[in-house]
Amino acid sequence: MVKSNRAYGDGSVRPYGNGWRGVVELPPDPVTGKRKRRYVVRRTKSAAEQAVRELRAERDGGTPARATRQTSGQTVGQWLDSWLTAGAGGVKPKTLRRYAGLVEYQIKPTLGARLLASLRAEHVRTALATMAAMPARSTAGRPMPGTTLSDSSIRQAHRVILKAVGDAVYDGVLDRDYVRRRVKAPIVRARKPGRAFSVDDARAVLAAAKEAEIPARWLLALTTGLRQAEVLGLSWPAIDWDTHRINIEAQLHYDPAEHGCSAKERCPWWSRPCPPSEPCSGDPASGCSHDWHRARRRPCPPPKAHACPPHGPCRYTARLCPHARGGPRLVPYTKSDHDRIILMTPSTEAALRALRSRQVAAREAAGDTWEKRPEFAHLVFTGTLGQPVNPREDHRRWKHLLAMAGVPEARLHDARHTTATILTALGIDATAVQTLLGHSSLLVTQGYQHVSAEMLAPAMTALHEVLKTTSDEPDGVRRDLARHARRPQ
């Protein structure tokens, strides 16, 4: 059966007696709600199709299909603002922040001024083409000269437009979706894939981890493939020492710091500029002039350029607002929205037990200065005073670990690729690897399994054995394959 490319409301043309009949759906009766249609009959199919197009244009031309159900003069930008305020259809907070960035910097500049009721597929296509020439932006929203938006960013904007328009129809703001199924999603060119460590590199990292401040952190990364948010959100009650199991049931998220003070009563930190970039002693007690560090009773960080938004207060000083919002947040779910059980290796369990003993001693020594927020009271990985670990600091420690191990620079997420690849090389079933990593499908898991030369050599040797034609070739071929397999990647 051939799938139709028509969308709901496009109308249809069918044979009718000696001619052709077209039908177009009209808005229902505003009083009774009954369905209404308009029929035309023509001698030829092309004439009937033309008549249907004219009826459709008359129905849709410039005015909403049912104006009583739409906000008069509401633009796409106004609807997107109200849609985001309402939660964008119930998405997760991190997804909502991503949607807000796409709306602010990509969708509003291209479609925001257009009337929502007049939005059509050709308008969306033009907007997506315009986005291809727009500059990429930093996490703070600043344009980065010499760059353009990635295919992935444009595809995400396309997805947000479809969802926003679909929700407008669902909420009764629009009577019909003129965009879905009429605008193809932009094609994303193949991104640079993640890489997996070789077995020797993985061993070097684990050897260096023994000298690190918290060895258990990196043992968990390479032996279980846990995501960074899952590791940092791990709590002691989730570990069952008797069965050697860990229940992965939460994540630690960091929301950007924002001022919580009202527009009428701004706190003193609202007008403070970004911290200066000159180095300081690093110790508030030694006369450091950085008031924002003294107020938090924290050492001064190394100098850096602050990624603050072009309009508004500094994000760093926003943390000092008496009513500040943002910061660490423990969410009771994983990325795949379901808990999973993993087993600890003996070395990982020993490292966790040692960390538990050190943390108990540190808590007793800290006394009243230990972290008092109940949601963070039982975290496995914490700062010096029990506070949650910032993901950026965690990533900095990972880079330092790789330098100690003499391993080429890699992402922290590549530890998950390493776990999946080594398990695949050992012949572990793909479903077991999927369960360990917490993927929603095997297709996602396959993207984490990388085939190395060592894994290909036996296959090529077997293939040669089947196809060989002379008796003096196999030994030399096997030697060549073994030599290529040992060559560093």
C-alpha positions as CSV (number, residue, x, y, z in Angstrom):
1,M,0.0,0.0,0.0
2,V,1.4,3.4,-1.1
3,K,1.4,5.9,1.8
4,S,-0.3,9.2,1.0
5,N,1.6,12.4,1.2
6,R,-1.5,14.5,1.8
7,A,-2.0,16.1,5.2
8,Y,-5.3,16.3,7.0
9,G,-7.4,19.0,5.5
10,D,-5.7,19.0,2.1
11,G,-8.8,17.7,0.4
12,S,-9.1,14.9,-2.1
13,V,-10.1,14.2,-5.7
14,R,-11.9,11.0,-6.8
15,P,-13.7,9.7,-9.9
16,Y,-17.4,10.6,-9.9
17,G,-19.7,9.4,-12.7
18,N,-18.2,10.7,-16.0
19,G,-16.1,13.3,-14.3
20,W,-14.1,14.0,-11.0
21,R,-15.3,15.2,-7.7
22,G,-13.2,17.1,-5.2
23,V,-13.9,17.6,-1.5
24,V,-12.4,20.1,1.0
25,E,-12.8,20.0,4.8
26,L,-14.2,23.2,6.2
27,P,-14.3,24.4,9.8
28,P,-17.1,22.8,11.8
29,D,-20.2,24.7,12.6
30,P,-19.5,27.1,15.4
31,V,-22.8,26.5,17.0
32,T,-23.5,22.8,16.6
33,G,-19.9,21.6,16.0
34,K,-21.0,19.5,13.1
35,R,-18.6,18.6,10.4
36,K,-18.8,20.7,7.2
37,R,-17.5,19.9,3.7
38,R,-17.4,21.6,0.3
39,Y,-17.8,19.6,-2.9
40,V,-16.9,20.5,-6.6
41,V,-17.4,18.4,-9.7
42,R,-15.4,18.9,-12.9
43,R,-15.0,17.0,-16.2
44,T,-11.3,16.4,-15.8
45,K,-9.0,15.4,-12.9
46,S,-6.7,18.4,-13.4
47,A,-9.7,20.8,-13.3
48,A,-11.0,19.2,-10.1
49,E,-7.6,19.5,-8.5
50,Q,-7.4,23.1,-9.5
51,A,-10.9,23.7,-8.0
52,V,-9.8,22.0,-4.7
53,R,-6.7,24.2,-4.5
54,E,-8.9,27.3,-5.0
55,L,-11.3,26.2,-2.3
56,R,-8.4,25.5,0.0
57,A,-6.9,28.9,-0.6
58,E,-10.2,30.6,0.0
59,R,-10.6,28.7,3.2
60,D,-7.0,29.4,4.5
61,G,-6.2,32.6,2.7
62,G,-5.0,35.1,5.4
63,T,-7.6,34.3,8.0
64,P,-7.7,31.6,10.7
65,A,-9.9,28.6,9.9
66,R,-11.9,29.3,13.1
67,A,-11.0,32.8,14.4
68,T,-13.1,32.4,17.5
69,R,-10.7,29.8,18.9
70,Q,-7.5,31.8,18.3
71,T,-6.0,34.8,20.0
72,S,-6.5,37.8,17.8
73,G,-3.2,38.8,16.1
74,Q,-1.1,36.3,18.1
75,T,2.4,35.9,16.6
76,V,4.6,32.9,16.5
77,G,6.9,34.6,19.0
78,Q,4.1,35.3,21.5
79,W,2.8,31.7,21.3
80,L,6.4,30.4,21.8
81,D,6.8,32.5,24.9
82,S,3.5,31.3,26.5
83,W,4.3,27.7,25.4
84,L,7.7,27.8,27.1
85,T,6.2,29.4,30.2
86,A,3.7,26.5,30.4
87,G,6.5,23.9,30.2
88,A,6.6,23.2,26.5
89,G,4.3,20.2,26.8
90,G,5.9,18.7,30.0
91,V,9.5,18.3,28.9
92,K,12.3,17.9,31.4
93,P,13.9,21.1,32.8
94,K,17.2,20.6,31.0
95,T,15.3,20.1,27.7
96,L,13.2,23.1,28.4
97,R,16.4,25.3,28.8
98,R,17.6,24.0,25.5
99,Y,14.2,24.8,23.8
100,A,14.4,28.3,25.3
101,G,17.8,28.9,23.7
102,L,16.7,27.6,20.3
103,V,13.6,29.8,20.5
104,E,15.4,32.9,21.5
105,Y,18.4,32.8,19.1
106,Q,17.1,30.8,16.1
107,I,13.3,30.6,15.8
108,K,12.2,34.1,17.0
109,P,14.6,36.0,14.7
110,T,13.3,34.1,11.7
111,L,9.6,33.4,12.4
112,G,8.8,35.3,15.6
113,A,7.0,38.3,13.9
114,R,4.8,36.1,11.7
115,L,1.1,35.6,12.6
116,L,0.7,32.1,14.1
117,A,-2.5,31.5,12.1
118,S,-0.7,32.3,8.8
119,L,2.3,30.0,9.4
120,R,2.9,27.7,6.5
121,A,5.4,25.1,5.4
122,E,7.2,27.4,3.0
123,H,7.8,29.9,5.8
124,V,9.4,27.2,7.9
125,R,11.6,26.1,5.0
126,T,12.8,29.6,4.5
127,A,13.5,30.0,8.2
128,L,15.6,26.8,8.3
129,A,17.6,28.0,5.3
130,T,18.2,31.3,7.0
131,M,19.5,29.6,10.1
132,A,22.2,27.9,8.1
133,A,23.9,31.3,7.8
134,M,23.5,32.4,11.4
135,P,26.5,32.3,13.7
136,A,26.8,29.7,16.4
137,R,26.5,30.9,20.0
138,S,28.2,30.1,23.3
139,T,26.4,28.7,26.3
140,A,25.9,32.2,27.4
141,G,24.2,33.2,24.2
142,R,27.1,35.3,22.7
143,P,27.6,34.9,18.9
144,M,30.9,33.4,18.0
145,P,32.4,35.1,14.9
146,G,33.5,33.0,12.0
147,T,31.2,30.1,12.9
148,T,27.8,28.9,11.6
149,L,25.1,26.9,13.2
150,S,25.6,23.1,13.0
151,D,23.2,20.8,11.1
152,S,22.2,19.4,14.5
153,S,21.2,22.8,15.9
154,I,19.0,23.4,12.8
155,R,17.5,20.0,13.1
156,Q,16.7,20.7,16.8
157,A,15.0,24.0,15.9
158,H,12.9,22.1,13.3
159,R,11.8,19.7,16.0
160,V,10.9,22.5,18.3
161,I,8.8,24.2,15.6
162,L,6.9,21.0,14.9
163,K,6.2,20.4,18.6
164,A,5.1,24.0,19.3
165,V,2.7,24.1,16.4
166,G,1.4,20.6,17.2
167,D,0.8,21.7,20.8
168,A,-1.0,24.8,19.5
169,V,-3.4,22.5,17.7
170,Y,-3.8,20.2,20.7
171,D,-4.6,23.2,23.0
172,G,-7.1,24.6,20.5
173,V,-5.1,27.7,19.6
174,L,-5.0,26.5,16.0
175,D,-7.4,24.3,14.1
176,R,-4.9,22.7,11.8
177,D,-1.3,21.9,11.5
178,Y,0.1,23.2,8.2
179,V,3.7,22.3,9.0
180,R,3.9,18.7,10.1
181,R,4.7,16.2,7.3
182,R,5.3,19.1,4.9
183,V,8.7,20.2,6.0
184,K,11.5,17.5,5.9
185,A,13.9,17.5,8.8
186,P,17.4,18.8,7.8
187,I,19.9,16.2,7.1
188,V,22.7,16.0,9.8
189,R,26.1,15.2,8.3
190,A,27.9,12.4,10.1
191,R,29.4,13.8,13.3
192,K,32.8,12.8,14.6
193,P,32.2,9.6,16.5
194,G,33.3,9.0,20.0
195,R,36.4,6.8,20.5
196,A,37.2,4.0,22.9
197,F,40.5,3.5,24.7
198,S,42.6,0.5,23.8
199,V,42.9,-2.1,26.5
200,D,46.5,-0.8,27.3
201,D,45.3,2.8,27.5
202,A,42.4,1.7,29.8
203,R,44.8,-0.1,32.1
204,A,47.1,3.0,32.1
205,V,44.1,5.2,33.2
206,L,43.1,2.8,35.9
207,A,46.7,2.6,37.2
208,A,46.9,6.4,37.3
209,A,43.5,6.4,39.1
210,K,45.1,4.6,42.1
211,E,47.1,7.8,42.7
212,A,44.2,10.1,42.1
213,E,42.3,11.8,44.9
214,I,39.1,9.6,44.5
215,P,40.0,6.4,42.6
216,A,36.5,5.0,42.9
217,R,35.2,7.8,40.6
218,W,37.2,6.6,37.6
219,L,36.8,2.9,38.4
220,L,33.1,3.4,38.1
221,A,33.5,5.2,34.8
222,L,35.5,2.5,33.1
223,T,34.0,-0.7,34.7
224,T,30.3,0.3,34.7
225,G,30.0,2.9,31.9
226,L,27.9,5.2,34.1
227,R,27.0,8.6,32.8
228,Q,28.6,11.6,34.6
229,A,25.3,12.8,36.1
230,E,24.6,9.3,37.3
231,V,27.9,8.9,39.1
232,L,27.7,12.4,40.7
233,G,24.1,11.7,41.8
234,L,25.0,8.3,43.3
235,S,24.0,7.9,47.0
236,W,25.2,5.5,49.6
237,P,21.7,4.0,50.2
238,A,21.7,2.9,46.6
239,I,24.7,0.5,47.2
240,D,23.8,-3.0,48.4
241,W,27.1,-4.3,49.9
242,D,25.6,-7.8,50.5
243,T,24.7,-8.4,46.9
244,H,27.5,-6.2,45.4
245,R,24.9,-4.2,43.5
246,I,24.2,-0.6,42.7
247,N,20.8,0.8,42.0
248,I,21.1,3.6,39.4
249,E,18.0,5.7,40.2
250,A,19.0,9.4,40.2
251,Q,21.2,12.1,38.5
252,L,22.8,15.3,39.6
253,H,22.0,18.3,37.4
254,Y,23.4,21.8,37.6
255,D,21.1,24.6,36.6
256,P,22.6,28.0,35.7
257,A,22.6,30.5,38.5
258,E,20.0,33.2,38.3
259,H,18.9,36.1,40.4
260,G,15.8,35.4,42.4
261,C,15.3,39.0,43.6
262,S,12.3,41.0,42.2
263,A,12.6,43.7,39.6
264,K,11.6,46.3,42.2
265,E,14.0,45.3,44.9
266,R,17.3,44.2,43.4
267,C,19.9,42.7,45.6
268,P,23.4,44.4,45.9
269,W,25.0,41.8,43.7
270,W,22.7,42.6,40.7
271,S,24.8,45.6,39.6
272,R,28.2,44.1,40.4
273,P,30.5,43.5,37.4
274,C,32.1,40.2,36.5
275,P,35.0,39.3,38.8
276,P,38.3,40.7,37.5
277,S,40.6,38.3,35.7
278,E,43.8,39.1,37.5
279,P,45.2,36.3,39.7
280,C,44.9,36.5,43.5
281,S,46.4,34.7,46.4
282,G,43.6,32.1,46.4
283,D,43.0,32.5,50.2
284,P,40.3,34.9,51.5
285,A,42.1,35.1,54.8
286,S,45.3,36.5,53.2
287,G,43.6,39.7,52.1
288,C,42.1,38.8,48.8
289,S,40.0,41.7,47.5
290,H,37.4,39.5,45.8
291,D,34.4,40.1,47.9
292,W,32.3,37.5,46.2
293,H,34.8,34.8,47.1
294,R,35.0,36.0,50.7
295,A,31.2,36.1,51.0
296,R,31.0,32.4,50.0
297,R,34.0,31.4,52.2
298,R,35.6,29.7,49.2
299,P,39.1,30.1,47.7
300,C,39.3,32.3,44.6
301,P,39.2,30.3,41.4
302,P,41.9,30.7,38.7
303,P,41.3,33.7,36.5
304,K,39.1,33.2,33.5
305,A,36.8,35.0,31.1
306,H,33.2,34.8,32.4
307,A,30.6,33.5,29.9
308,C,27.9,35.9,30.9
309,P,24.9,36.9,28.8
310,P,25.2,40.1,26.7
311,H,22.3,41.7,28.6
312,G,21.9,41.1,32.4
313,P,23.9,40.5,35.5
314,C,27.0,38.4,35.9
315,R,26.1,34.7,36.3
316,Y,28.9,34.2,38.8
317,T,27.7,37.0,41.2
318,A,24.1,35.7,40.7
319,R,25.0,32.8,43.0
320,L,25.4,35.3,45.9
321,C,21.8,36.7,45.5
322,P,19.9,35.9,48.8
323,H,17.1,34.5,46.6
324,A,19.3,32.8,44.0
325,R,17.9,30.1,41.8
326,G,19.8,27.3,40.1
327,G,22.8,25.3,41.2
328,P,22.9,21.6,42.0
329,R,19.7,19.6,41.8
330,L,19.2,15.9,42.4
331,V,16.5,14.4,40.0
332,P,14.9,11.0,40.8
333,Y,15.3,9.6,37.4
334,T,17.9,8.6,34.8
335,K,18.2,9.7,31.2
336,S,16.2,6.7,30.0
337,D,13.5,7.2,32.7
338,H,13.9,3.8,34.3
339,D,16.1,2.5,37.1
340,R,18.7,-0.2,36.5
341,I,20.8,-2.5,38.6
342,I,24.5,-2.9,38.0
343,L,27.1,-5.2,39.6
344,M,30.4,-3.9,41.2
345,T,33.7,-5.5,40.3
346,P,35.8,-6.4,43.4
347,S,38.3,-3.5,42.8
348,T,35.4,-1.0,42.5
349,E,33.8,-2.2,45.6
350,A,37.1,-2.0,47.5
351,A,37.6,1.6,46.3
352,L,34.0,2.5,47.4
353,R,34.5,1.1,50.8
354,A,37.7,3.0,51.3
355,L,36.0,6.2,50.1
356,R,33.2,5.6,52.6
357,S,35.6,5.4,55.5
358,R,37.4,8.6,54.5
359,Q,34.1,10.4,54.1
360,V,32.9,9.4,57.5
361,A,36.1,10.7,59.0
362,A,35.9,14.0,57.0
363,R,32.3,14.5,58.1
364,E,33.2,14.2,61.8
365,A,36.1,16.5,61.4
366,A,34.0,19.2,59.6
367,G,31.3,19.2,62.2
368,D,28.7,21.9,61.6
369,T,30.3,23.1,58.4
370,W,29.4,19.9,56.5
371,E,26.7,20.1,53.8
372,K,23.3,20.5,55.6
373,R,20.8,20.2,52.6
374,P,19.0,16.9,53.1
375,E,18.9,15.9,49.5
376,F,22.7,15.9,49.3
377,A,23.4,14.4,52.7
378,H,24.2,10.9,51.4
379,L,26.1,11.5,48.1
380,V,29.0,9.2,47.4
381,F,31.1,11.8,45.6
382,T,31.3,15.2,47.3
383,G,33.5,18.2,47.8
384,T,35.7,18.8,50.9
385,L,32.6,19.9,52.9
386,G,30.1,17.4,51.6
387,Q,28.8,19.7,48.8
388,P,27.9,18.2,45.4
389,V,30.7,18.0,42.8
390,N,30.4,20.5,40.0
391,P,30.4,18.6,36.6
392,R,33.0,21.1,35.3
393,E,35.4,20.3,38.2
394,D,34.8,16.6,37.6
395,H,35.7,17.0,33.9
396,R,38.9,19.0,34.9
397,R,40.0,16.1,37.1
398,W,39.4,13.7,34.3
399,K,41.7,15.7,32.0
400,H,44.3,15.7,34.7
401,L,44.0,11.9,35.1
402,L,44.6,11.4,31.4
403,A,47.7,13.6,31.6
404,M,49.0,11.5,34.5
405,A,48.4,8.3,32.6
406,G,50.0,9.6,29.4
407,V,46.9,8.8,27.4
408,P,45.7,11.1,24.5
409,E,43.1,13.6,25.4
410,A,39.5,12.2,25.3
411,R,36.0,13.1,26.5
412,L,34.8,11.8,29.8
413,H,31.9,10.3,27.9
414,D,34.4,8.2,25.9
415,A,34.8,6.0,29.1
416,R,31.3,4.7,28.2
417,H,32.5,3.9,24.7
418,T,35.4,2.1,26.2
419,T,33.2,-0.1,28.4
420,A,31.0,-1.0,25.5
421,T,33.8,-1.8,23.2
422,I,35.8,-4.0,25.6
423,L,32.7,-6.0,26.5
424,T,31.9,-6.5,22.8
425,A,35.4,-7.7,22.2
426,L,35.0,-10.2,25.0
427,G,31.9,-11.6,23.3
428,I,29.3,-10.3,25.8
429,D,25.8,-10.3,24.5
430,A,24.7,-6.9,23.1
431,T,21.5,-6.9,25.2
432,A,23.6,-7.2,28.4
433,V,25.8,-4.3,27.2
434,Q,22.6,-2.2,26.5
435,T,21.3,-3.0,30.0
436,L,24.6,-2.0,31.6
437,L,24.8,1.3,29.8
438,G,21.1,2.1,30.2
439,H,20.3,2.6,26.5
440,S,16.8,2.7,25.2
441,S,17.6,0.6,22.2
442,L,20.3,-1.6,20.7
443,L,20.8,0.9,17.9
444,V,22.1,3.4,20.4
445,T,24.4,0.8,21.9
446,Q,25.9,-0.1,18.5
447,G,27.1,3.5,18.3
448,Y,29.2,2.9,21.4
449,Q,30.8,-0.3,20.1
450,H,33.9,0.4,18.1
451,V,35.7,-2.4,16.0
452,S,39.5,-2.3,16.4
453,A,42.2,-3.9,14.2
454,E,42.7,-6.6,16.8
455,M,39.0,-7.5,16.5
456,L,39.1,-7.5,12.7
457,A,42.3,-9.7,12.4
458,P,40.6,-13.1,13.2
459,A,37.8,-12.3,10.8
460,M,40.1,-11.5,7.9
461,T,42.2,-14.5,8.6
462,A,39.2,-16.7,8.5
463,L,38.0,-15.1,5.3
464,H,41.4,-15.7,3.7
465,E,41.3,-19.4,4.8
466,V,38.0,-19.8,2.9
467,L,39.2,-18.0,-0.2
468,K,42.8,-19.1,-0.5
469,T,43.9,-20.7,-3.8
470,T,47.5,-21.7,-3.0
471,S,49.1,-23.4,-0.1
472,D,52.0,-21.0,0.4
473,E,50.0,-17.9,1.1
474,P,48.3,-18.3,4.5
475,D,51.4,-18.0,6.7
476,G,52.6,-14.7,5.1
477,V,49.1,-13.3,5.2
478,R,48.6,-14.2,8.8
479,R,51.9,-12.5,9.7
480,D,50.8,-9.4,7.8
481,L,47.4,-9.3,9.6
482,A,49.1,-9.8,12.9
483,R,51.5,-6.9,12.2
484,H,48.7,-4.6,11.2
485,A,46.7,-5.5,14.3
486,R,49.6,-4.6,16.5
487,R,50.1,-1.2,14.8
488,P,48.9,1.6,17.1
489,Q,45.6,3.3,16.1
